[in-house]
């Protein structure tokens, strides 16, 4: 179950709508919520690190998740916003295509929203990194 603290409701709903779409297997998600010049940022340790720009590149990067995995599920656990940026803590479960190898873990993402659209999505292997960028820990309580 996700939680939000002092988050502008419109921005929360945008991020939540995207995770909900991904949970239904709808990738890249609601395109009306994605800026045409959106940036997708993979961390340095990713198989394909770096930044992709534009809606087509974002869609390709998000859809690529399905290539190596027979199943990939993400559960949104927490959200926190600071200005136009929202940190998300996500639990994932995956099963390898062909190998059947299963893995589970947590990661974080930092979403930047302007004028009702996502302009940047940056994910991190570490569940704390997106929250660190906002000066908050994922397990912190609202003040």
DRENPA-3360 file (N, C-alpha, C; in nm, 2 decimals, always signed):
BEGIN
1 = XXXXXXXX = +0.08/-0.12/+0.00/+0.00/+0.00/+0.00/+0.09/+0.12/+0.00 ~ +0.05/+0.22/-0.08/+0.14/+0.34/-0.09/+0.09/+0.45/+0.01 ~ +0.18/+0.53/+0.05/+0.15/+0.64/+0.14/+0.21/+0.77/+0.08 ~ +0.15/+0.88/+0.10/+0.21/+1.01/+0.06/+0.20/+1.11/+0.17 ~ +0.31/+1.19/+0.18/+0.31/+1.29/+0.29/+0.32/+1.43/+0.22 ~ +0.23/+1.52/+0.25/+0.24/+1.66/+0.21/+0.27/+1.67/+0.06 ~ +0.21/+1.58/-0.02/+0.23/+1.57/-0.16/+0.12/+1.64/-0.24 ~ +0.15/+1.73/-0.33/+0.04/+1.79/-0.41/-0.04/+1.68/-0.47;
9 = XXXXXXXX = -0.17/+1.67/-0.45/-0.25/+1.56/-0.49/-0.24/+1.53/-0.64 ~ -0.24/+1.64/-0.72/-0.23/+1.62/-0.87/-0.10/+1.54/-0.91 ~ +0.01/+1.58/-0.85/+0.13/+1.51/-0.88/+0.13/+1.37/-0.83 ~ +0.08/+1.34/-0.71/+0.06/+1.20/-0.66/-0.02/+1.12/-0.76 ~ -0.13/+1.18/-0.80/-0.22/+1.10/-0.89/-0.15/+1.07/-1.02 ~ -0.07/+1.16/-1.07/+0.01/+1.13/-1.20/+0.10/+1.01/-1.18 ~ +0.18/+1.01/-1.07/+0.27/+0.90/-1.05/+0.20/+0.78/-1.02 ~ +0.09/+0.79/-0.94/+0.02/+0.67/-0.90/-0.05/+0.61/-1.03;
17 = XXXXXXXX = -0.10/+0.69/-1.12/-0.17/+0.64/-1.24/-0.07/+0.57/-1.33 ~ +0.06/+0.61/-1.33/+0.16/+0.54/-1.41/+0.19/+0.41/-1.35 ~ +0.21/+0.40/-1.22/+0.24/+0.27/-1.16/+0.12/+0.18/-1.17 ~ +0.00/+0.23/-1.16/-0.12/+0.15/-1.18/-0.12/+0.09/-1.32 ~ -0.09/+0.17/-1.42/-0.09/+0.13/-1.56/+0.02/+0.02/-1.57 ~ +0.14/+0.04/-1.52/+0.24/-0.06/-1.53/+0.20/-0.19/-1.46 ~ +0.13/-0.18/-1.35/+0.08/-0.30/-1.28/-0.01/-0.38/-1.37 ~ -0.08/-0.31/-1.46/-0.18/-0.38/-1.55/-0.10/-0.42/-1.68;
25 = XXXXXXXX = +0.03/-0.40/-1.69/+0.10/-0.44/-1.81/+0.09/-0.33/-1.92 ~ +0.04/-0.22/-1.89/+0.03/-0.11/-1.99/+0.15/-0.02/-1.98 ~ +0.24/-0.04/-2.08/+0.36/+0.03/-2.09/+0.37/+0.11/-2.22 ~ +0.40/+0.23/-2.22/+0.48/+0.31/-2.12/+0.39/+0.37/-2.01 ~ +0.26/+0.35/-2.02/+0.17/+0.42/-1.92/+0.08/+0.52/-2.00 ~ +0.00/+0.59/-1.93/-0.08/+0.69/-1.99/+0.00/+0.80/-2.06 ~ +0.01/+0.80/-2.19/+0.09/+0.90/-2.26/+0.05/+1.04/-2.24 ~ -0.08/+1.06/-2.21/-0.12/+1.20/-2.19/-0.06/+1.26/-2.06;
33 = XXXXXXXX = +0.00/+1.17/-1.98/+0.07/+1.22/-1.85/+0.22/+1.23/-1.87 ~ +0.27/+1.20/-1.99/+0.41/+1.20/-2.02/+0.45/+1.31/-2.12 ~ +0.54/+1.40/-2.08/+0.59/+1.51/-2.17/+0.65/+1.45/-2.30 ~ +0.63/+1.50/-2.41/+0.69/+1.45/-2.54/+0.85/+1.45/-2.53 ~ +0.90/+1.53/-2.45/+1.05/+1.54/-2.43/+1.10/+1.47/-2.31 ~ +1.02/+1.38/-2.25/+1.05/+1.32/-2.12/+1.19/+1.25/-2.13 ~ +1.26/+1.26/-2.01/+1.39/+1.19/-2.00/+1.37/+1.07/-1.91 ~ +1.44/+0.96/-1.95/+1.44/+0.84/-1.88/+1.59/+0.81/-1.84;
41 = XXXXXXXX = +1.62/+0.80/-1.71/+1.76/+0.79/-1.67/+1.78/+0.66/-1.60 ~ +1.87/+0.58/-1.65/+1.91/+0.45/-1.59/+2.03/+0.48/-1.51 ~ +2.04/+0.42/-1.39/+2.16/+0.44/-1.31/+2.29/+0.38/-1.37 ~ +2.40/+0.42/-1.32/+2.53/+0.38/-1.37/+2.54/+0.23/-1.37 ~ +2.49/+0.16/-1.27/+2.50/+0.01/-1.27/+2.40/-0.07/-1.35 ~ +2.32/+0.00/-1.43/+2.22/-0.07/-1.51/+2.28/-0.13/-1.63 ~ +2.21/-0.23/-1.69/+2.26/-0.29/-1.81/+2.28/-0.19/-1.92 ~ +2.19/-0.10/-1.93/+2.21/+0.01/-2.03/+2.20/+0.14/-1.96;
49 = XXXXXXXX = +2.31/+0.19/-1.90/+2.31/+0.31/-1.82/+2.29/+0.43/-1.91 ~ +2.25/+0.54/-1.85/+2.25/+0.67/-1.93/+2.10/+0.72/-1.94 ~ +2.09/+0.83/-2.02/+1.97/+0.90/-2.03/+1.91/+0.89/-2.17 ~ +1.79/+0.86/-2.18/+1.72/+0.86/-2.31/+1.62/+0.97/-2.31 ~ +1.60/+1.03/-2.42/+1.51/+1.15/-2.43/+1.40/+1.13/-2.54 ~ +1.28/+1.18/-2.50/+1.17/+1.17/-2.59/+1.08/+1.05/-2.56 ~ +0.95/+1.07/-2.59/+0.85/+0.97/-2.56/+0.88/+0.83/-2.62 ~ +0.93/+0.83/-2.74/+0.96/+0.70/-2.80/+1.07/+0.62/-2.73;
57 = XXXXXXXX = +1.17/+0.70/-2.69/+1.28/+0.64/-2.61/+1.24/+0.60/-2.47 ~ +1.15/+0.67/-2.41/+1.10/+0.64/-2.28/+1.02/+0.51/-2.29 ~ +0.93/+0.50/-2.39/+0.85/+0.38/-2.41/+0.93/+0.26/-2.44 ~ +1.04/+0.27/-2.52/+1.12/+0.16/-2.55/+1.20/+0.11/-2.42 ~ +1.24/+0.21/-2.34/+1.31/+0.17/-2.22/+1.22/+0.10/-2.12 ~ +1.10/+0.15/-2.10/+1.00/+0.09/-2.01/+0.96/-0.05/-2.06 ~ +0.94/-0.06/-2.19/+0.89/-0.19/-2.25/+1.00/-0.29/-2.25 ~ +1.13/-0.25/-2.25/+1.24/-0.34/-2.25/+1.24/-0.43/-2.13;
65 = XXXXXXXX = +1.19/-0.38/-2.02/+1.18/-0.46/-1.90/+1.11/-0.60/-1.92 ~ +1.02/-0.60/-2.01/+0.95/-0.73/-2.04/+1.03/-0.83/-2.12 ~ +1.14/-0.78/-2.19/+1.22/-0.87/-2.27/+1.29/-0.98/-2.19 ~ +1.35/-0.95/-2.08/+1.42/-1.05/-2.01/+1.34/-1.12/-1.90 ~ +1.22/-1.07/-1.88/+1.14/-1.13/-1.77/+1.01/-1.18/-1.81 ~ +0.98/-1.30/-1.77/+0.85/-1.36/-1.80/+0.74/-1.28/-1.72 ~ +0.78/-1.24/-1.60/+0.69/-1.17/-1.51/+0.77/-1.06/-1.44 ~ +0.71/-0.94/-1.43/+0.77/-0.83/-1.36/+0.66/-0.75/-1.30;
73 = XXXXXXXX = +0.66/-0.75/-1.16/+0.56/-0.68/-1.09/+0.62/-0.57/-1.00 ~ +0.56/-0.46/-0.99/+0.60/-0.35/-0.91/+0.49/-0.31/-0.82 ~ +0.52/-0.29/-0.69/+0.42/-0.24/-0.59/+0.47/-0.11/-0.53 ~ +0.40/-0.01/-0.55/+0.43/+0.12/-0.49/+0.41/+0.12/-0.34 ~ +0.52/+0.15/-0.27/+0.51/+0.14/-0.12/+0.50/+0.28/-0.06 ~ +0.57/+0.38/-0.11/+0.57/+0.51/-0.05/+0.60/+0.62/-0.15 ~ +0.55/+0.74/-0.13/+0.58/+0.86/-0.21/+0.61/+0.97/-0.12 ~ +0.70/+1.06/-0.17/+0.72/+1.19/-0.10/+0.76/+1.29/-0.20;
81 = XXXXXXXX = +0.70/+1.41/-0.19/+0.73/+1.52/-0.28/+0.80/+1.63/-0.22 ~ +0.88/+1.70/-0.30/+0.95/+1.82/-0.27/+0.94/+1.91/-0.40 ~ +0.85/+2.01/-0.40/+0.84/+2.09/-0.52/+0.78/+2.01/-0.63 ~ +0.85/+2.01/-0.74/+0.79/+1.93/-0.86/+0.85/+1.79/-0.87 ~ +0.92/+1.75/-0.76/+0.98/+1.61/-0.77/+0.92/+1.52/-0.67 ~ +0.90/+1.40/-0.71/+0.84/+1.30/-0.62/+0.93/+1.18/-0.61 ~ +0.96/+1.14/-0.49/+1.04/+1.01/-0.47/+0.94/+0.90/-0.45 ~ +0.97/+0.79/-0.51/+0.89/+0.67/-0.49/+0.97/+0.55/-0.44;
89 = XXXXXXXX = +0.92/+0.48/-0.35/+0.98/+0.35/-0.30/+0.90/+0.24/-0.36 ~ +0.96/+0.15/-0.43/+0.89/+0.04/-0.50/+0.95/-0.10/-0.46 ~ +0.86/-0.19/-0.44/+0.90/-0.33/-0.42/+0.87/-0.40/-0.56 ~ +0.97/-0.48/-0.60/+0.95/-0.55/-0.73/+0.97/-0.70/-0.71 ~ +0.90/-0.78/-0.79/+0.92/-0.92/-0.80/+0.93/-0.96/-0.95 ~ +1.02/-1.05/-0.98/+1.04/-1.08/-1.12/+1.07/-1.23/-1.14 ~ +1.04/-1.28/-1.25/+1.08/-1.42/-1.29/+1.14/-1.42/-1.43 ~ +1.26/-1.47/-1.44/+1.33/-1.47/-1.56/+1.26/-1.55/-1.67;
97 = XXXXXXXX = +1.27/-1.49/-1.79/+1.22/-1.56/-1.91/+1.31/-1.68/-1.94 ~ +1.25/-1.79/-1.95/+1.33/-1.91/-1.99/+1.40/-1.97/-1.86 ~ +1.47/-1.90/-1.79/+1.54/-1.95/-1.67/+1.45/-1.98/-1.55 ~ +1.34/-1.90/-1.54/+1.25/-1.92/-1.42/+1.31/-1.86/-1.29 ~ +1.43/-1.80/-1.30/+1.49/-1.75/-1.18/+1.40/-1.64/-1.13 ~ +1.38/-1.64/-1.00/+1.30/-1.54/-0.93/+1.38/-1.45/-0.85 ~ +1.34/-1.32/-0.85/+1.41/-1.23/-0.76/+1.31/-1.12/-0.71 ~ +1.35/-1.07/-0.60/+1.26/-0.97/-0.53/+1.35/-0.87/-0.47;
105 = XXXXXXXX = +1.30/-0.74/-0.46/+1.38/-0.64/-0.40/+1.30/-0.51/-0.39 ~ +1.38/-0.41/-0.36/+1.32/-0.27/-0.35/+1.41/-0.18/-0.43 ~ +1.35/-0.08/-0.49/+1.43/+0.02/-0.56/+1.35/+0.15/-0.54 ~ +1.41/+0.26/-0.59/+1.35/+0.39/-0.58/+1.35/+0.46/-0.71 ~ +1.27/+0.56/-0.72/+1.26/+0.64/-0.85/+1.23/+0.78/-0.81 ~ +1.28/+0.87/-0.89/+1.26/+1.02/-0.87/+1.19/+1.07/-1.00 ~ +1.07/+1.12/-0.98/+0.99/+1.17/-1.09/+0.98/+1.32/-1.08 ~ +1.00/+1.38/-1.20/+0.98/+1.53/-1.20/+0.86/+1.56/-1.29;
113 = XXXXXXXX = +0.77/+1.64/-1.23/+0.65/+1.68/-1.30/+0.64/+1.83/-1.32 ~ +0.60/+1.87/-1.44/+0.58/+2.01/-1.47/+0.45/+2.02/-1.55 ~ +0.37/+2.11/-1.52/+0.25/+2.14/-1.59/+0.17/+2.01/-1.62 ~ +0.16/+1.93/-1.51/+0.08/+1.81/-1.52/+0.13/+1.69/-1.60 ~ +0.26/+1.70/-1.64/+0.32/+1.59/-1.71/+0.46/+1.55/-1.66 ~ +0.49/+1.43/-1.67/+0.62/+1.38/-1.62/+0.73/+1.42/-1.73 ~ +0.83/+1.50/-1.68/+0.93/+1.54/-1.77/+1.06/+1.46/-1.75 ~ +1.07/+1.39/-1.63/+1.19/+1.31/-1.60/+1.16/+1.20/-1.51;
121 = XXXXXXXX = +1.21/+1.08/-1.54/+1.19/+0.96/-1.46/+1.34/+0.90/-1.44 ~ +1.38/+0.90/-1.32/+1.51/+0.84/-1.29/+1.50/+0.74/-1.18 ~ +1.54/+0.62/-1.21/+1.53/+0.51/-1.11/+1.67/+0.47/-1.06 ~ +1.67/+0.41/-0.94/+1.79/+0.38/-0.87/+1.78/+0.24/-0.81 ~ +1.89/+0.17/-0.81/+1.89/+0.03/-0.75/+1.87/+0.04/-0.60 ~ +1.92/+0.14/-0.54/+1.91/+0.16/-0.39/+1.77/+0.22/-0.35 ~ +1.70/+0.16/-0.26/+1.57/+0.21/-0.22/+1.58/+0.35/-0.15 ~ +1.70/+0.39/-0.11/+1.71/+0.52/-0.04/+1.75/+0.63/-0.13;
129 = XXXXXXXX = +1.81/+0.61/-0.25/+1.87/+0.71/-0.33/+1.77/+0.82/-0.37 ~ +1.65/+0.79/-0.42/+1.56/+0.90/-0.46/+1.52/+0.98/-0.34 ~ +1.50/+0.92/-0.22/+1.47/+0.99/-0.10/+1.58/+1.08/-0.06 ~ +1.71/+1.03/-0.07/+1.83/+1.10/-0.03/+1.83/+1.23/-0.12 ~ +1.80/+1.22/-0.24/+1.80/+1.34/-0.33/+1.70/+1.45/-0.28 ~ +1.60/+1.41/-0.21/+1.50/+1.50/-0.16/+1.53/+1.53/-0.01 ~ +1.64/+1.47/+0.05/+1.67/+1.50/+0.19/+1.58/+1.43/+0.28 ~ +1.53/+1.31/+0.25/+1.43/+1.24/+0.33/+1.46/+1.09/+0.32;
137 = XXXXXXX = +1.43/+1.02/+0.42/+1.44/+0.87/+0.42/+1.31/+0.81/+0.38 ~ +1.31/+0.69/+0.32/+1.18/+0.63/+0.28/+1.10/+0.59/+0.40 ~ +1.16/+0.56/+0.51/+1.08/+0.52/+0.63/+1.04/+0.63/+0.72 ~ +1.08/+0.76/+0.69/+1.05/+0.87/+0.77/+0.90/+0.90/+0.78 ~ +0.86/+0.95/+0.89/+0.72/+0.98/+0.91/+0.69/+1.13/+0.88 ~ +0.57/+1.16/+0.84/+0.54/+1.30/+0.82/+0.55/+1.38/+0.94 ~ +0.60/+1.51/+0.92/+0.62/+1.59/+1.04/+0.51/+1.69/+1.05;
% end
